[in-house]
Amino acid sequence: MRSFTALGAAVAVLGLATAASAADLPARTYTKAPPMVATYNWTGFYLGVNAGGAWSSAGSNFGDASGFVGGGQIGYNWQALGSPLVLGLEADFQGTSLKNSATVGAFTGEAKVPAFGTVRGRIGYAWDRFMVYGTGGWAYSKTEASVTGPGGSVSDNKWGSGYTLGGGLEWAFAGPWSLKAEYLYVKAKSVDLTLGGTTFSTGDYHYNVVRAGLNYRF
């Protein structure tokens, strides 16, 4: 009995000591978790305009040529929440002054690409409001040729298909507004043109496009 009494007394003393120590501890303070910072999401439809330049090299059947390009684009981006991957689809249409000419004797020949357009997929990697992307898809070009001489001039034009590859950078600088810089390589397939009753093939040709654009996302 004496041992059990001693044990009970020891437990009681230990309990009082623990309670006293707990009373001496400072009260626990709780802090709120920092608020979540919302990151920009690229999902949505957008419309935009663009302008820049185009050129081809002597390695193309089109020869050395250069000119202005300008037009508009429409597209859609999709980005899953929390993911940096951005998938998109874009279509654009451009007017151009891209042309090449040569004079032989009294005759001047001229080749032009007065317009082209593309329908492309895009895949990008985003850091909040900044994105880099690659792009590629179908391209179509209007090819025009003419010959002018003492007796007048003859000309013909035709639309043809091809493909395009490229990439760019885009920055969402204010709300739904974004700026982009983009490069495209366009390969145009050969078309047949008829000048003065004679039909000839243009052969495949290619040209390069560098442009800046402004988009508004809905």
Secondary structure, 3 states (H helix, E strand, C coil): CHHHHHHHHHHHHHHHHHHHHHHHCCCCCCCCCCCCCCCCCCCEEEEEEEEEEEEECCCCCCCCEEEEEEEEEEEEEEECCCCCEEEEEEEEEEEEEEEEEEEECCEEEEEEEEEEEEEEEEEEEEECCEEEEEEEEEEEEEEEEEEEECCEEEEEEEEEEEEEEEEEEEEEEECCEEEEEEEEEEEECCCEEEECCEEEECCCEEEEEEEEEEEEEC
